[in-house]
Amino acid sequence: MMNIKHMIKIAVATALISLPFVSVNSASANEVADWQGKVGQKIAKKQIYPRSAMRKEIEGSAKIKVSIARTGEITNFEMIEKTGHDVLDQEVPKLMDRLNPLPTPPASLTDDQLSFVMPISWRLQ
């Protein structure tokens, strides 16, 4: 079993946002891509690997449907795919609190596009 301090340094969190397919011009597509990158950066900064999960070398992935306001405020979230591990599933609401608010979405997104699926992973390398 690996030393916990060593595991903390190498715990990796990844996230990509999956937005519904939209027809936008290239400028809008660039705005959306930039916004997705900012959201991903915030997730990487705010995601925590629970110590008990690291000690037991538990890994997992979840998919969270997130709804936001135009201000970036998270108005609702729902786990549509759980990790299969209570310790990681219990971390999701805490993460949503730490992420709130998300970066302001671009104006080119419609109201229907302010709900998206956010995959979150906890992986040890």
N, C-alpha and C positions, 0 to 999 in steps of 0.2 A: 504494500500500500504506500502511496506517495505521501510525502510530507505536506501538511496542509498549507504552509506558507508557500511552498513550491506550486501547489495546485491553484492557489489564489492568483498567482502571477500568470498562469497559463489558461485559466478559465476563459472560454470564448463565448460571446453572445453575438448572435447574428439576427438580422431582421431585414426583410424586404416587404414593401407595401404592395399589395395587389389591388389596383383600382380597376373598376369595370372598364371595358374597352370603350374608348371615346374617339370621336373624329375631331381632331384639333389641328390647327396649323402648326408649323414647326416652332414658332416663337412660343406658343402655348405649351407645346410638348416639352420644350426646354425649361419653361417655368415649372411644369409639373415634375420633371426629372430633378430639378434643383431642390424643390420642396421635399420630394421623397428622400433625397440625400440628407437634407437637414433633419428630417424625422429620424432617419436611420442613425445619424450621429448622436441625436439626443437619446435614442434608445440605448446605444452602445455606452453612453456616459452614465445612464441611470439604472441599467439592469444590474442586479446583484445576483450572485450565485449563492444560494443558501449554504451556510457552513455545513449543516447536517447532510445536505445532498452531496457536497464535495467529499466529506469524510467517508460516505458510503459509495462514492464514485457513481452517483446517480446522474444520468443524462436524460434529456427529453426535449420534445418540441410541442408547441401548442399553436393553435390558430385562434386569433381573437378578432371578432368583428367589432370595429370601433366606429362610433359616430361622433362627429365633431361639429361645432358651430363655426361660423365664418371667422371667429376670433381665434380658433385653434383649441378652444376649450373642449375637453372630452365630455360629451353629454351622455354617452352610454357606451357600454362594452359588454360583450358576451363571448364566453369561451365556446367556440363551435367545434373545437377539437382539443381535448385535454391531453396532458403529457403522459398520463398513466401513473403518475407519482404525486401523492398528496402534497409532499413538501414543495414541489415545483408549482403545482396548481395553486397552492395557497400564496405563492409569491406574485401571481398575476395581478390581483387587485392592488397590492402594494406598489407594483410597478406602474400601474395606471395612475395611481395617485402621484407618484414621483414624476411621471411624464406630463401631467396636466399643468399648464396647457401645452399643446404641441405647437410647432411653428405655424404661423398663419398660412392657410392654404392660398394658392394663387386664385385670382378672380376668375380665371378661365374655367375653373371647375364649376359644374352645376351643383345645385343643392343635392341631387341624387348621388353625386360623386363624393359627398362628404361622409359617406359610410364606406369603409374599406376593410379588407382582411389583412391583419398584421401577423405574420408568422414570427414566433419567438422561439429561440433554441437555447438550450443550455448544454454545452459540449466541453469536455475536458480533452486536452491534447497532450 
